[in-house]
Amino acid sequence: MPDLGQYAIEVLAAYGASIVVLGVLVIGTLHASRSAKARLAEREAQTDG
């Protein structure tokens, strides 16, 4: 691990916050994708008769 000196806490907190934000964005995108796929499949089933 690199020597972060006196700013270690701030740097590690920034890395942690970035990881959390990216995780939330990935989960939100996956959820939206699954929801859109389900709605599309439902509409396709309705039009197929």
PDB file with one MODEL, atoms N, CA, C and O in Angstrom:
MODEL        1
ATOM      1  N   MET A   1       0.855  -1.178   0.000  1.00  0.00           N
ATOM      2  CA  MET A   1       0.000   0.000   0.000  1.00  0.00           C
ATOM      3  C   MET A   1       0.899   1.239   0.000  1.00  0.00           C
ATOM      4  O   MET A   1       1.876   1.307   0.745  1.00  0.00           O
ATOM      5  N   PRO A   2       0.561   2.203  -0.833  1.00  0.00           N
ATOM      6  CA  PRO A   2       1.395   3.407  -0.884  1.00  0.00           C
ATOM      7  C   PRO A   2       1.289   4.217   0.407  1.00  0.00           C
ATOM      8  O   PRO A   2       0.281   4.174   1.112  1.00  0.00           O
ATOM      9  N   ASP A   3       2.347   4.944   0.686  1.00  0.00           N
ATOM     10  CA  ASP A   3       2.358   5.807   1.861  1.00  0.00           C
ATOM     11  C   ASP A   3       1.549   7.061   1.554  1.00  0.00           C
ATOM     12  O   ASP A   3       1.942   7.863   0.706  1.00  0.00           O
ATOM     13  N   LEU A   4       0.433   7.231   2.231  1.00  0.00           N
ATOM     14  CA  LEU A   4      -0.452   8.364   1.980  1.00  0.00           C
ATOM     15  C   LEU A   4      -0.191   9.521   2.933  1.00  0.00           C
ATOM     16  O   LEU A   4      -0.776  10.595   2.791  1.00  0.00           O
ATOM     17  N   GLY A   5       0.667   9.305   3.883  1.00  0.00           N
ATOM     18  CA  GLY A   5       1.044  10.377   4.793  1.00  0.00           C
ATOM     19  C   GLY A   5      -0.108  10.849   5.663  1.00  0.00           C
ATOM     20  O   GLY A   5      -0.937  10.059   6.112  1.00  0.00           O
ATOM     21  N   GLN A   6      -0.140  12.136   5.887  1.00  0.00           N
ATOM     22  CA  GLN A   6      -1.121  12.701   6.811  1.00  0.00           C
ATOM     23  C   GLN A   6      -2.535  12.728   6.231  1.00  0.00           C
ATOM     24  O   GLN A   6      -3.496  12.977   6.959  1.00  0.00           O
ATOM     25  N   TYR A   7      -2.670  12.478   4.943  1.00  0.00           N
ATOM     26  CA  TYR A   7      -3.988  12.525   4.303  1.00  0.00           C
ATOM     27  C   TYR A   7      -4.584  11.142   4.073  1.00  0.00           C
ATOM     28  O   TYR A   7      -5.518  10.996   3.285  1.00  0.00           O
ATOM     29  N   ALA A   8      -4.066  10.146   4.739  1.00  0.00           N
ATOM     30  CA  ALA A   8      -4.511   8.774   4.521  1.00  0.00           C
ATOM     31  C   ALA A   8      -6.007   8.614   4.766  1.00  0.00           C
ATOM     32  O   ALA A   8      -6.697   7.973   3.974  1.00  0.00           O
ATOM     33  N   ILE A   9      -6.511   9.183   5.841  1.00  0.00           N
ATOM     34  CA  ILE A   9      -7.930   9.032   6.170  1.00  0.00           C
ATOM     35  C   ILE A   9      -8.801   9.654   5.085  1.00  0.00           C
ATOM     36  O   ILE A   9      -9.790   9.055   4.661  1.00  0.00           O
ATOM     37  N   GLU A  10      -8.442  10.845   4.638  1.00  0.00           N
ATOM     38  CA  GLU A  10      -9.233  11.524   3.615  1.00  0.00           C
ATOM     39  C   GLU A  10      -9.201  10.774   2.287  1.00  0.00           C
ATOM     40  O   GLU A  10     -10.225  10.640   1.617  1.00  0.00           O
ATOM     41  N   VAL A  11      -8.029  10.291   1.913  1.00  0.00           N
ATOM     42  CA  VAL A  11      -7.893   9.569   0.643  1.00  0.00           C
ATOM     43  C   VAL A  11      -8.676   8.263   0.689  1.00  0.00           C
ATOM     44  O   VAL A  11      -9.406   7.943  -0.250  1.00  0.00           O
ATOM     45  N   LEU A  12      -8.530   7.513   1.767  1.00  0.00           N
ATOM     46  CA  LEU A  12      -9.251   6.249   1.883  1.00  0.00           C
ATOM     47  C   LEU A  12     -10.757   6.475   1.968  1.00  0.00           C
ATOM     48  O   LEU A  12     -11.529   5.676   1.438  1.00  0.00           O
ATOM     49  N   ALA A  13     -11.182   7.543   2.623  1.00  0.00           N
ATOM     50  CA  ALA A  13     -12.610   7.866   2.676  1.00  0.00           C
ATOM     51  C   ALA A  13     -13.136   8.209   1.286  1.00  0.00           C
ATOM     52  O   ALA A  13     -14.248   7.821   0.929  1.00  0.00           O
ATOM     53  N   ALA A  14     -12.349   8.928   0.510  1.00  0.00           N
ATOM     54  CA  ALA A  14     -12.758   9.265  -0.860  1.00  0.00           C
ATOM     55  C   ALA A  14     -12.857   8.007  -1.716  1.00  0.00           C
ATOM     56  O   ALA A  14     -13.806   7.854  -2.484  1.00  0.00           O
ATOM     57  N   TYR A  15     -11.883   7.107  -1.589  1.00  0.00           N
ATOM     58  CA  TYR A  15     -11.953   5.838  -2.319  1.00  0.00           C
ATOM     59  C   TYR A  15     -13.194   5.052  -1.902  1.00  0.00           C
ATOM     60  O   TYR A  15     -13.907   4.519  -2.752  1.00  0.00           O
ATOM     61  N   GLY A  16     -13.449   4.980  -0.619  1.00  0.00           N
ATOM     62  CA  GLY A  16     -14.619   4.254  -0.131  1.00  0.00           C
ATOM     63  C   GLY A  16     -15.915   4.848  -0.643  1.00  0.00           C
ATOM     64  O   GLY A  16     -16.810   4.118  -1.069  1.00  0.00           O
ATOM     65  N   ALA A  17     -16.023   6.175  -0.604  1.00  0.00           N
ATOM     66  CA  ALA A  17     -17.231   6.833  -1.101  1.00  0.00           C
ATOM     67  C   ALA A  17     -17.408   6.586  -2.593  1.00  0.00           C
ATOM     68  O   ALA A  17     -18.528   6.382  -3.061  1.00  0.00           O
ATOM     69  N   SER A  18     -16.323   6.604  -3.331  1.00  0.00           N
ATOM     70  CA  SER A  18     -16.397   6.350  -4.772  1.00  0.00           C
ATOM     71  C   SER A  18     -16.877   4.935  -5.056  1.00  0.00           C
ATOM     72  O   SER A  18     -17.698   4.718  -5.948  1.00  0.00           O
ATOM     73  N   ILE A  19     -16.369   3.982  -4.303  1.00  0.00           N
ATOM     74  CA  ILE A  19     -16.793   2.595  -4.487  1.00  0.00           C
ATOM     75  C   ILE A  19     -18.271   2.440  -4.172  1.00  0.00           C
ATOM     76  O   ILE A  19     -18.987   1.745  -4.893  1.00  0.00           O
ATOM     77  N   VAL A  20     -18.737   3.075  -3.111  1.00  0.00           N
ATOM     78  CA  VAL A  20     -20.154   3.004  -2.750  1.00  0.00           C
ATOM     79  C   VAL A  20     -21.020   3.620  -3.846  1.00  0.00           C
ATOM     80  O   VAL A  20     -22.027   3.032  -4.241  1.00  0.00           O
ATOM     81  N   VAL A  21     -20.641   4.789  -4.337  1.00  0.00           N
ATOM     82  CA  VAL A  21     -21.419   5.455  -5.387  1.00  0.00           C
ATOM     83  C   VAL A  21     -21.455   4.598  -6.645  1.00  0.00           C
ATOM     84  O   VAL A  21     -22.516   4.431  -7.247  1.00  0.00           O
ATOM     85  N   LEU A  22     -20.317   4.054  -7.048  1.00  0.00           N
ATOM     86  CA  LEU A  22     -20.292   3.194  -8.231  1.00  0.00           C
ATOM     87  C   LEU A  22     -21.148   1.948  -8.032  1.00  0.00           C
ATOM     88  O   LEU A  22     -21.840   1.513  -8.953  1.00  0.00           O
ATOM     89  N   GLY A  23     -21.105   1.379  -6.845  1.00  0.00           N
ATOM     90  CA  GLY A  23     -21.934   0.213  -6.546  1.00  0.00           C
ATOM     91  C   GLY A  23     -23.415   0.525  -6.648  1.00  0.00           C
ATOM     92  O   GLY A  23     -24.183  -0.260  -7.205  1.00  0.00           O
ATOM     93  N   VAL A  24     -23.818   1.669  -6.112  1.00  0.00           N
ATOM     94  CA  VAL A  24     -25.224   2.078  -6.183  1.00  0.00           C
ATOM     95  C   VAL A  24     -25.639   2.290  -7.637  1.00  0.00           C
ATOM     96  O   VAL A  24     -26.735   1.891  -8.033  1.00  0.00           O
ATOM     97  N   LEU A  25     -24.778   2.910  -8.427  1.00  0.00           N
ATOM     98  CA  LEU A  25     -25.092   3.131  -9.839  1.00  0.00           C
ATOM     99  C   LEU A  25     -25.214   1.816 -10.602  1.00  0.00           C
ATOM    100  O   LEU A  25     -26.109   1.670 -11.434  1.00  0.00           O
ATOM    101  N   VAL A  26     -24.337   0.868 -10.336  1.00  0.00           N
ATOM    102  CA  VAL A  26     -24.402  -0.431 -11.011  1.00  0.00           C
ATOM    103  C   VAL A  26     -25.676  -1.164 -10.628  1.00  0.00           C
ATOM    104  O   VAL A  26     -26.362  -1.709 -11.493  1.00  0.00           O
ATOM    105  N   ILE A  27     -25.998  -1.184  -9.349  1.00  0.00           N
ATOM    106  CA  ILE A  27     -27.209  -1.867  -8.893  1.00  0.00           C
ATOM    107  C   ILE A  27     -28.448  -1.202  -9.475  1.00  0.00           C
ATOM    108  O   ILE A  27     -29.372  -1.892  -9.905  1.00  0.00           O
ATOM    109  N   GLY A  28     -28.482   0.120  -9.496  1.00  0.00           N
ATOM    110  CA  GLY A  28     -29.615   0.839 -10.077  1.00  0.00           C
ATOM    111  C   GLY A  28     -29.772   0.561 -11.554  1.00  0.00           C
ATOM    112  O   GLY A  28     -30.892   0.409 -12.042  1.00  0.00           O
ATOM    113  N   THR A  29     -28.664   0.494 -12.275  1.00  0.00           N
ATOM    114  CA  THR A  29     -28.709   0.204 -13.703  1.00  0.00           C
ATOM    115  C   THR A  29     -29.196  -1.216 -13.960  1.00  0.00           C
ATOM    116  O   THR A  29     -30.011  -1.438 -14.855  1.00  0.00           O
ATOM    117  N   LEU A  30     -28.708  -2.171 -13.191  1.00  0.00           N
ATOM    118  CA  LEU A  30     -29.166  -3.552 -13.348  1.00  0.00           C
ATOM    119  C   LEU A  30     -30.655  -3.678 -13.045  1.00  0.00           C
ATOM    120  O   LEU A  30     -31.375  -4.396 -13.739  1.00  0.00           O
ATOM    121  N   HIS A  31     -31.111  -2.988 -12.019  1.00  0.00           N
ATOM    122  CA  HIS A  31     -32.529  -3.022 -11.662  1.00  0.00           C
ATOM    123  C   HIS A  31     -33.383  -2.419 -12.777  1.00  0.00           C
ATOM    124  O   HIS A  31     -34.413  -2.984 -13.143  1.00  0.00           O
ATOM    125  N   ALA A  32     -32.963  -1.285 -13.312  1.00  0.00           N
ATOM    126  CA  ALA A  32     -33.704  -0.643 -14.396  1.00  0.00           C
ATOM    127  C   ALA A  32     -33.717  -1.524 -15.641  1.00  0.00           C
ATOM    128  O   ALA A  32     -34.730  -1.600 -16.337  1.00  0.00           O
ATOM    129  N   SER A  33     -32.615  -2.181 -15.922  1.00  0.00           N
ATOM    130  CA  SER A  33     -32.534  -3.061 -17.083  1.00  0.00           C
ATOM    131  C   SER A  33     -33.483  -4.243 -16.943  1.00  0.00           C
ATOM    132  O   SER A  33     -34.209  -4.578 -17.879  1.00  0.00           O
ATOM    133  N   ARG A  34     -33.478  -4.863 -15.790  1.00  0.00           N
ATOM    134  CA  ARG A  34     -34.382  -6.001 -15.571  1.00  0.00           C
ATOM    135  C   ARG A  34     -35.837  -5.568 -15.643  1.00  0.00           C
ATOM    136  O   ARG A  34     -36.677  -6.285 -16.186  1.00  0.00           O
ATOM    137  N   SER A  35     -36.132  -4.409 -15.101  1.00  0.00           N
ATOM    138  CA  SER A  35     -37.499  -3.892 -15.145  1.00  0.00           C
ATOM    139  C   SER A  35     -37.925  -3.619 -16.581  1.00  0.00           C
ATOM    140  O   SER A  35     -39.040  -3.966 -16.972  1.00  0.00           O
ATOM    141  N   ALA A  36     -37.056  -3.005 -17.364  1.00  0.00           N
ATOM    142  CA  ALA A  36     -37.377  -2.704 -18.763  1.00  0.00           C
ATOM    143  C   ALA A  36     -37.550  -3.986 -19.569  1.00  0.00           C
ATOM    144  O   ALA A  36     -38.448  -4.070 -20.406  1.00  0.00           O
ATOM    145  N   LYS A  37     -36.707  -4.978 -19.330  1.00  0.00           N
ATOM    146  CA  LYS A  37     -36.830  -6.250 -20.037  1.00  0.00           C
ATOM    147  C   LYS A  37     -38.147  -6.934 -19.698  1.00  0.00           C
ATOM    148  O   LYS A  37     -38.794  -7.506 -20.576  1.00  0.00           O
ATOM    149  N   ALA A  38     -38.544  -6.880 -18.442  1.00  0.00           N
ATOM    150  CA  ALA A  38     -39.804  -7.498 -18.030  1.00  0.00           C
ATOM    151  C   ALA A  38     -40.991  -6.794 -18.675  1.00  0.00           C
ATOM    152  O   ALA A  38     -41.923  -7.453 -19.137  1.00  0.00           O
ATOM    153  N   ARG A  39     -40.967  -5.460 -18.713  1.00  0.00           N
ATOM    154  CA  ARG A  39     -42.059  -4.717 -19.353  1.00  0.00           C
ATOM    155  C   ARG A  39     -42.107  -4.998 -20.848  1.00  0.00           C
ATOM    156  O   ARG A  39     -43.190  -5.137 -21.417  1.00  0.00           O
ATOM    157  N   LEU A  40     -40.955  -5.083 -21.484  1.00  0.00           N
ATOM    158  CA  LEU A  40     -40.900  -5.372 -22.911  1.00  0.00           C
ATOM    159  C   LEU A  40     -41.446  -6.767 -23.196  1.00  0.00           C
ATOM    160  O   LEU A  40     -42.216  -6.946 -24.139  1.00  0.00           O
ATOM    161  N   ALA A  41     -41.064  -7.741 -22.406  1.00  0.00           N
ATOM    162  CA  ALA A  41     -41.563  -9.102 -22.590  1.00  0.00           C
ATOM    163  C   ALA A  41     -43.074  -9.149 -22.403  1.00  0.00           C
ATOM    164  O   ALA A  41     -43.771  -9.867 -23.119  1.00  0.00           O
ATOM    165  N   GLU A  42     -43.579  -8.382 -21.440  1.00  0.00           N
ATOM    166  CA  GLU A  42     -45.023  -8.340 -21.203  1.00  0.00           C
ATOM    167  C   GLU A  42     -45.748  -7.746 -22.406  1.00  0.00           C
ATOM    168  O   GLU A  42     -46.775  -8.275 -22.831  1.00  0.00           O
ATOM    169  N   ARG A  43     -45.231  -6.667 -22.953  1.00  0.00           N
ATOM    170  CA  ARG A  43     -45.870  -6.044 -24.121  1.00  0.00           C
ATOM    171  C   ARG A  43     -45.769  -6.934 -25.350  1.00  0.00           C
ATOM    172  O   ARG A  43     -46.711  -7.005 -26.140  1.00  0.00           O
ATOM    173  N   GLU A  44     -44.644  -7.610 -25.524  1.00  0.00           N
ATOM    174  CA  GLU A  44     -44.511  -8.518 -26.654  1.00  0.00           C
ATOM    175  C   GLU A  44     -45.490  -9.675 -26.534  1.00  0.00           C
ATOM    176  O   GLU A  44     -46.038 -10.129 -27.539  1.00  0.00           O
ATOM    177  N   ALA A  45     -45.714 -10.153 -25.323  1.00  0.00           N
ATOM    178  CA  ALA A  45     -46.669 -11.241 -25.115  1.00  0.00           C
ATOM    179  C   ALA A  45     -48.085 -10.781 -25.434  1.00  0.00           C
ATOM    180  O   ALA A  45     -48.886 -11.562 -25.948  1.00  0.00           O
ATOM    181  N   GLN A  46     -48.403  -9.526 -25.136  1.00  0.00           N
ATOM    182  CA  GLN A  46     -49.734  -8.998 -25.433  1.00  0.00           C
ATOM    183  C   GLN A  46     -49.953  -8.860 -26.933  1.00  0.00           C
ATOM    184  O   GLN A  46     -51.045  -9.143 -27.426  1.00  0.00           O
ATOM    185  N   THR A  47     -48.936  -8.430 -27.661  1.00  0.00           N
ATOM    186  CA  THR A  47     -49.096  -8.223 -29.101  1.00  0.00           C
ATOM    187  C   THR A  47     -49.052  -9.537 -29.873  1.00  0.00           C
ATOM    188  O   THR A  47     -49.578  -9.611 -30.983  1.00  0.00           O
ATOM    189  N   ASP A  48     -48.435 -10.576 -29.309  1.00  0.00           N
ATOM    190  CA  ASP A  48     -48.384 -11.870 -29.988  1.00  0.00           C
ATOM    191  C   ASP A  48     -49.725 -12.589 -29.924  1.00  0.00           C
ATOM    192  O   ASP A  48     -49.981 -13.519 -30.688  1.00  0.00           O
ATOM    193  N   GLY A  49     -50.552 -12.158 -29.026  1.00  0.00           N
ATOM    194  CA  GLY A  49     -51.890 -12.676 -29.008  1.00  0.00           C
ATOM    195  C   GLY A  49     -52.131 -13.739 -28.022  1.00  0.00           C
ATOM    196  O   GLY A  49     -53.246 -14.250 -27.925  1.00  0.00           O
TER     197      GLY A  49
ENDMDL
END
